[in-house]
Amino acid sequence: MATESKKPVKKQTAKNSNEMKARKAAAKKRAEARTKSKKKGGKIVLFVVEIFVLLLMVVVLYGVLKTEKVGKVEIKEEDIVINEEVKVKEETTMKGYRNVALFGVDSTSGELTKNTRSDSIMIASINMDTGECKIVSVYRDTYLNLGNDTYNKCNSAYAKGGPEQAINMLNMNLDMNITDFVTVGFAGLSDTIDALGGVMIDVDEAEIEHLNNYQLCMAEDLKRSYTPVTSTGYQLLDGLQATAYCRIRYTAGDDFKRAERQREVLMAIADKAKTASPKALNEIANNVFNEIYTSLDLSEILELLGDVTKYEIVGQAGFPEDNMRATGTIGSKGSCVVPVSLADNVTWLHQFLFNDNEYTASSAVQEYSDKVKSDTSGYLQ
C-alpha cells in the first residue's frame, strides 16, 4: 500500500510540472506578444514622424509668426486640374509616385487658408516602391499661370484661391498630378526641431546677424525667449534658431539661397528624426497636428509610407533650373524669376523627379510657355 500511495504523488508531481511548463510557455508567449505590440506601436510612430518630417515640418515659412489651428480640409477631385497628357503619364512613367505640395504662407495673423502668399513652395515626390524622395523648391517669384489664366508671381495663387488654386497652378504649369497639400507655420516647425533636440547646420559669417534678427522678431510674436547665435561653423541649432535660418534671404544668392537653406534644414530634420526617441516622436505628433492645414488625415499619412527603413531623400533642386532661368522686372509685376523656356524646364523637372528622359511637355504647358515668353522677353537682358 505504501508503494501504491507514492505513485499518485509522483503522477501529481509530473502533472504539476507539466502545468508549470505550460504556464511558463504561455507567459513567454504573452511577453513576446507585448514586445511585438510595442515594436509595432513604435514602428507606427516612426511612420508618422517620417511623413511629418518630409511633408509638414520642413515647409519653411517666410513671414508667418503665428499659426491658426485649422486642421484638415477636403478638396474635391473635380476641382483639381490635371493636364490631359499627364493623365496618361500617371499610368506609365509617373506610376508609383506620390506627389504632395508643401506650402509656407506669408501671414502675421495666422491665416493659413488663403488671402496670404505662399512664400515657400515645395513639391515632395515619393517613389512608393523604393521609398526614395526628391524635393523641389518652386521659387516664389516665378512668373507663371496662376491657375486661372492670369500671369504673375506664382506665390500669389495661394492668396487668391488658397491651396486649391495653388495646387492647380503647380499642376497646370509643371505637368504634375498633385491632389494633396500641407501648410504649416513657424510654431510647428520650431516645436518639431526642439522636440528632436535641435538640428546640425553650418552657419557662415554673413548669416549670423540676419539669423538673430529673425529670431528676435519671432520670439516677440510667439512670446518666447531666444538664444543668439554667436559663432560660425557647423553647430546645433534649436527650433527658433533653425527656423530663423530658413528665413534668411539678404545674403549672396538672395531668394535662391533661402530656398536652398530650407532644403538644408529639411534634410537635417530627416537625419535627426531617424535617431529620435519614442517620447520625442510622440511630442512631434502632438504638436504638429495642431498647427497645420492639410488635405491628409492620420490614416493617409500612416499609409503613405510602408517601411521607414527604406525612406531616403535622394535628390533636391530648385525650379526653374539654374541654367534655364532669368530675372527681371516684368512691368507692374515687379522683380520676377522667369523660366527662359517653361516647356524645357518642365522637361527637365520630369527627368529629375521621374527619370523620364523621353518626356515632352504637354500642349497646355507649351501654351503657357509661349505666353510667359511673350510677356517677359522684352524685359530681360
LINNORBEL-V671658 format. One record per residue. N is the residue number from 1. RES is the residue in one small letter. SS is DSSP state (H for helix, E for strand, C for the rest). PHI is phi in degrees with one decimal (NA if undefined). Layout:
# LINNORBEL-V671658
N_RES_SS_PHI + N_RES_SS_PHI
This chain:
# LINNORBEL-V671658
1_m_C_NA + 2_a_H_-62.6 + 3_t_H_-63.5 + 4_e_H_-65.3 + 5_s_H_-69.7 + 6_k_H_-79.5 + 7_k_H_-61.5 + 8_p_H_-61.3 + 9_v_H_-61.6 + 10_k_H_-64.1 + 11_k_H_-64.7 + 12_q_H_-63.0 + 13_t_H_-62.9 + 14_a_H_-63.5 + 15_k_H_-63.8 + 16_n_H_-61.0 + 17_s_H_-61.9 + 18_n_H_-64.9 + 19_e_H_-64.6 + 20_m_H_-62.5 + 21_k_H_-62.7 + 22_a_H_-64.6 + 23_r_H_-65.5 + 24_k_H_-63.6 + 25_a_H_-63.8 + 26_a_H_-65.0 + 27_a_H_-63.3 + 28_k_H_-64.4 + 29_k_H_-64.6 + 30_r_H_-64.4 + 31_a_H_-64.1 + 32_e_H_-63.8 + 33_a_H_-64.0 + 34_r_H_-63.8 + 35_t_H_-62.1 + 36_k_H_-63.0 + 37_s_H_-63.4 + 38_k_H_-63.4 + 39_k_H_-64.2 + 40_k_H_-63.7 + 41_g_H_-61.8 + 42_g_H_-63.3 + 43_k_H_-65.5 + 44_i_H_-61.6 + 45_v_H_-60.4 + 46_l_H_-61.6 + 47_f_H_-57.2 + 48_v_H_-60.0 + 49_v_H_-68.2 + 50_e_H_-62.6 + 51_i_H_-70.6 + 52_f_H_-59.5 + 53_v_H_-57.5 + 54_l_H_-92.2 + 55_l_H_-118.2 + 56_l_H_-122.5 + 57_m_H_-66.0 + 58_v_C_-88.2 + 59_v_C_-76.5 + 60_v_C_-84.1 + 61_l_C_-101.5 + 62_y_C_-118.7 + 63_g_C_97.7 + 64_v_C_-79.3 + 65_l_C_-111.4 + 66_k_C_-156.7 + 67_t_C_-121.7 + 68_e_C_-108.3 + 69_k_C_-83.4 + 70_v_C_-106.5 + 71_g_E_72.8 + 72_k_E_-91.7 + 73_v_C_-132.8 + 74_e_C_-93.3 + 75_i_C_-114.2 + 76_k_C_-69.8 + 77_e_H_-58.6 + 78_e_H_-71.2 + 79_d_H_-91.0 + 80_i_C_-93.2 + 81_v_C_-94.6 + 82_i_C_-129.1 + 83_n_C_-58.4 + 84_e_H_-57.5 + 85_e_H_-64.1 + 86_v_H_-68.3 + 87_k_H_-60.1 + 88_v_H_-74.2 + 89_k_H_-63.2 + 90_e_C_-60.5 + 91_e_C_-101.0 + 92_t_C_-125.4 + 93_t_C_-70.6 + 94_m_C_-95.2 + 95_k_C_-66.4 + 96_g_C_89.7 + 97_y_E_-107.0 + 98_r_E_-113.3 + 99_n_E_-114.3 + 100_v_E_-128.4 + 101_a_E_-87.9 + 102_l_E_-119.3 + 103_f_E_-118.9 + 104_g_E_-121.7 + 105_v_E_-106.6 + 106_d_E_-89.5 + 107_s_C_-146.2 + 108_t_C_-95.8 + 109_s_C_-106.3 + 110_g_C_86.4 + 111_e_C_-78.1 + 112_l_C_-110.7 + 113_t_C_-84.9 + 114_k_C_-167.6 + 115_n_C_61.6 + 116_t_C_-150.4 + 117_r_E_-78.3 + 118_s_E_-90.0 + 119_d_E_-81.1 + 120_s_E_-132.0 + 121_i_E_-130.9 + 122_m_E_-133.0 + 123_i_E_-119.8 + 124_a_E_-102.9 + 125_s_E_-112.8 + 126_i_E_-112.3 + 127_n_E_-79.8 + 128_m_C_-70.5 + 129_d_C_-81.2 + 130_t_C_-105.7 + 131_g_C_81.9 + 132_e_E_-75.9 + 133_c_E_-127.4 + 134_k_E_-123.7 + 135_i_E_-118.3 + 136_v_E_-126.1 + 137_s_E_-87.8 + 138_v_E_-98.6 + 139_y_C_-59.8 + 140_r_C_-61.5 + 141_d_C_-94.7 + 142_t_E_-67.2 + 143_y_E_-80.4 + 144_l_E_-144.5 + 145_n_E_-68.4 + 146_l_C_-78.3 + 147_g_C_96.9 + 148_n_C_-135.6 + 149_d_C_64.8 + 150_t_C_-110.8 + 151_y_E_-119.8 + 152_n_E_-170.3 + 153_k_E_-61.7 + 154_c_C_-66.1 + 155_n_C_-72.3 + 156_s_H_-80.9 + 157_a_H_-62.0 + 158_y_H_-64.7 + 159_a_H_-65.2 + 160_k_H_-81.6 + 161_g_H_-139.5 + 162_g_H_65.6 + 163_p_H_-62.1 + 164_e_H_-61.1 + 165_q_H_-67.9 + 166_a_H_-65.2 + 167_i_H_-63.9 + 168_n_H_-63.5 + 169_m_H_-59.2 + 170_l_H_-66.2 + 171_n_H_-62.8 + 172_m_H_-68.9 + 173_n_H_-80.9 + 174_l_H_-112.9 + 175_d_C_55.9 + 176_m_C_-102.6 + 177_n_C_-128.5 + 178_i_C_-72.6 + 179_t_C_-126.8 + 180_d_E_-122.4 + 181_f_E_-146.5 + 182_v_E_-141.3 + 183_t_E_-121.8 + 184_v_E_-140.2 + 185_g_C_-109.6 + 186_f_H_-57.8 + 187_a_H_-61.6 + 188_g_H_-63.2 + 189_l_H_-65.2 + 190_s_H_-63.7 + 191_d_H_-63.4 + 192_t_H_-63.2 + 193_i_H_-63.8 + 194_d_H_-62.9 + 195_a_H_-63.3 + 196_l_C_-83.7 + 197_g_C_87.2 + 198_g_C_91.7 + 199_v_E_-132.4 + 200_m_E_-89.1 + 201_i_E_-136.0 + 202_d_E_-92.7 + 203_v_E_-102.1 + 204_d_C_-104.8 + 205_e_H_-59.7 + 206_a_H_-69.7 + 207_e_H_-93.0 + 208_i_H_-59.0 + 209_e_H_-59.6 + 210_h_H_-66.6 + 211_l_H_-59.0 + 212_n_H_-70.6 + 213_n_H_-64.2 + 214_y_H_-66.1 + 215_q_H_-59.4 + 216_l_H_-58.5 + 217_c_H_-62.2 + 218_m_H_-68.6 + 219_a_H_-62.3 + 220_e_H_-64.7 + 221_d_H_-72.4 + 222_l_H_-86.6 + 223_k_C_57.2 + 224_r_C_-127.7 + 225_s_C_-84.5 + 226_y_C_-142.9 + 227_t_C_-115.2 + 228_p_C_-61.3 + 229_v_C_-87.2 + 230_t_C_-115.2 + 231_s_C_-137.3 + 232_t_C_-89.1 + 233_g_E_106.8 + 234_y_E_-74.0 + 235_q_E_-152.7 + 236_l_E_-83.0 + 237_l_E_-106.2 + 238_d_C_-81.6 + 239_g_H_-60.6 + 240_l_H_-67.0 + 241_q_H_-63.3 + 242_a_H_-67.1 + 243_t_H_-66.0 + 244_a_H_-63.3 + 245_y_H_-57.3 + 246_c_H_-67.1 + 247_r_H_-88.7 + 248_i_C_-63.8 + 249_r_C_-136.5 + 250_y_C_-98.8 + 251_t_C_-130.8 + 252_a_C_-55.7 + 253_g_C_100.4 + 254_d_H_48.1 + 255_d_H_-70.2 + 256_f_H_-63.4 + 257_k_H_-70.0 + 258_r_H_-63.5 + 259_a_H_-61.4 + 260_e_H_-65.6 + 261_r_H_-62.7 + 262_q_H_-60.4 + 263_r_H_-69.4 + 264_e_H_-62.3 + 265_v_H_-67.1 + 266_l_H_-53.1 + 267_m_H_-71.0 + 268_a_H_-66.3 + 269_i_H_-64.0 + 270_a_H_-60.6 + 271_d_H_-62.7 + 272_k_H_-69.1 + 273_a_H_-63.2 + 274_k_C_-67.9 + 275_t_C_-113.8 + 276_a_C_-74.7 + 277_s_C_-78.0 + 278_p_H_-55.8 + 279_k_H_-62.5 + 280_a_H_-65.2 + 281_l_H_-64.6 + 282_n_H_-65.6 + 283_e_H_-63.6 + 284_i_H_-61.0 + 285_a_H_-57.7 + 286_n_H_-65.8 + 287_n_H_-73.8 + 288_v_H_-69.3 + 289_f_C_-64.2 + 290_n_C_-88.3 + 291_e_C_-132.2 + 292_i_E_-133.0 + 293_y_E_-129.0 + 294_t_E_-154.3 + 295_s_C_-92.3 + 296_l_C_-93.4 + 297_d_C_-114.0 + 298_l_H_-59.0 + 299_s_H_-65.1 + 300_e_H_-68.0 + 301_i_H_-64.3 + 302_l_H_-64.7 + 303_e_H_-75.8 + 304_l_H_-60.1 + 305_l_C_-119.6 + 306_g_C_-88.9 + 307_d_C_-148.3 + 308_v_H_-62.3 + 309_t_H_-67.6 + 310_k_H_-102.2 + 311_y_C_-83.5 + 312_e_E_-155.3 + 313_i_E_-80.0 + 314_v_E_-111.7 + 315_g_E_-167.5 + 316_q_E_-149.7 + 317_a_E_-160.6 + 318_g_E_-120.4 + 319_f_E_-126.3 + 320_p_C_-66.6 + 321_e_C_-65.4 + 322_d_H_-48.5 + 323_n_H_-88.3 + 324_m_H_-129.0 + 325_r_E_-137.9 + 326_a_E_-141.7 + 327_t_E_-127.3 + 328_g_E_-176.8 + 329_t_E_-87.9 + 330_i_C_-97.2 + 331_g_H_52.5 + 332_s_H_-75.1 + 333_k_H_-76.1 + 334_g_C_83.5 + 335_s_E_-72.7 + 336_c_E_-128.7 + 337_v_E_-94.6 + 338_v_E_-116.0 + 339_p_E_-70.1 + 340_v_C_-53.8 + 341_s_C_-137.3 + 342_l_H_-60.1 + 343_a_H_-59.8 + 344_d_H_-66.6 + 345_n_H_-65.2 + 346_v_H_-69.1 + 347_t_H_-59.8 + 348_w_H_-60.0 + 349_l_H_-59.3 + 350_h_H_-72.4 + 351_q_H_-65.4 + 352_f_H_-69.0 + 353_l_H_-77.0 + 354_f_H_-118.3 + 355_n_C_56.3 + 356_d_C_-97.1 + 357_n_C_-78.1 + 358_e_C_-106.4 + 359_y_C_-69.0 + 360_t_C_-126.8 + 361_a_C_-59.5 + 362_s_C_-66.3 + 363_s_H_-62.8 + 364_a_H_-64.5 + 365_v_H_-64.0 + 366_q_H_-59.2 + 367_e_H_-64.9 + 368_y_H_-65.1 + 369_s_H_-62.0 + 370_d_H_-64.1 + 371_k_H_-67.0 + 372_v_H_-60.0 + 373_k_H_-63.3 + 374_s_H_-62.6 + 375_d_H_-72.7 + 376_t_H_-111.7 + 377_s_H_-58.7 + 378_g_H_-72.9 + 379_y_H_-104.4 + 380_l_C_-96.7 + 381_q_C_-80.1
